[in-house]
Amino acid sequence: MSILWWLLFFVIALGLWWHLMGTREHALLMAQEHCDQMGVQFLDGSVMRDGFRFPRNRSGTVVLLQRFSFEFSTSGDQRYLGHAELIGKRVVKMALEAHRM
């Protein structure tokens, strides 16, 4: 019986990992798109997960909010930080650090 519990735990952990990787990929695409719209250069082609929390949405349901950071540049010589917050695959906040144009 204990093998079934371990198998169930493994399947749940794999499903959670799969979901988190999908959200990370979506955050990457949204960060690239936002940088293009703002006229800055998206650097390194990656986003880093900064953390997560469990706030309540407007209907009172607890949701998983993930925060990602990325780097961008205006001229290629100075790096600045940007942040994205997602609930599922919905972007709830996208912000760029103050930078020179």
ZILIN-V171572 format. One record per residue. RES is the residue in one letter. PHI is phi in radians with two decimals (999 if undefined). PSI is psi in whole degrees, 0 to 359 (999 if undefined). BURIAL is I if it has 16 or more other C-alpha atoms within 10 Angstrom, else O. Layout:
RES/PHI/PSI/BURIAL
RES/PHI/PSI/BURIAL
This chain:
M/999/325/O
S/-1.17/333/O
I/-1.16/323/O
L/-1.11/321/O
W/-1.12/317/O
W/-1.12/320/O
L/-1.13/317/O
L/-1.07/315/O
F/-1.04/316/O
F/-1.10/316/O
V/-1.13/318/O
I/-1.13/316/O
A/-1.10/320/O
L/-1.13/318/O
G/-1.11/319/O
L/-1.13/316/O
W/-1.05/317/O
W/-1.06/316/O
H/-1.11/315/O
L/-1.13/324/O
M/-1.20/323/O
G/-1.12/319/O
T/-1.15/321/I
R/-1.10/317/I
E/-1.10/321/O
H/-1.17/320/I
A/-1.08/322/I
L/-1.07/312/I
L/-1.10/318/O
M/-1.18/323/I
A/-1.16/317/I
Q/-1.07/315/I
E/-1.12/319/O
H/-1.13/318/I
C/-1.10/319/I
D/-1.06/315/O
Q/-1.13/326/O
M/-1.52/355/O
G/1.31/30/O
V/-2.07/165/I
Q/-1.66/122/I
F/-1.32/125/I
L/-1.78/150/I
D/1.17/352/O
G/1.04/34/O
S/-2.59/159/I
V/-2.17/151/I
M/-2.05/135/O
R/-1.31/121/I
D/-1.53/334/O
G/2.75/186/O
F/-2.67/162/O
R/-2.63/173/O
F/-2.13/76/O
P/-1.41/173/O
R/-1.74/142/O
N/-1.49/186/O
R/-1.10/332/O
S/-1.56/1/O
G/1.62/1/O
T/-1.40/137/O
V/-1.30/131/O
V/-2.21/161/O
L/-1.66/115/O
L/-1.83/122/I
Q/-1.90/140/I
R/-1.98/132/I
F/-2.16/151/I
S/-2.17/156/I
F/-2.64/167/I
E/-1.99/147/I
F/-2.49/168/I
S/-2.51/154/I
T/-1.71/328/I
S/-2.21/354/O
G/1.69/347/O
D/-1.84/344/O
Q/-2.18/132/O
R/-1.72/140/I
Y/-2.26/160/I
L/-1.73/144/O
G/-2.20/157/I
H/-2.34/145/I
A/-2.31/138/I
E/-2.10/130/I
L/-2.23/142/I
I/-1.99/111/I
G/1.13/236/I
K/-1.91/18/I
R/-1.75/124/O
V/-1.34/123/I
V/-1.81/341/O
K/-2.76/136/O
M/-2.40/124/I
A/-2.44/143/O
L/-1.95/140/I
E/-1.08/152/O
A/-1.01/134/O
H/-2.58/163/O
R/-1.46/145/O
M/-1.84/999/O
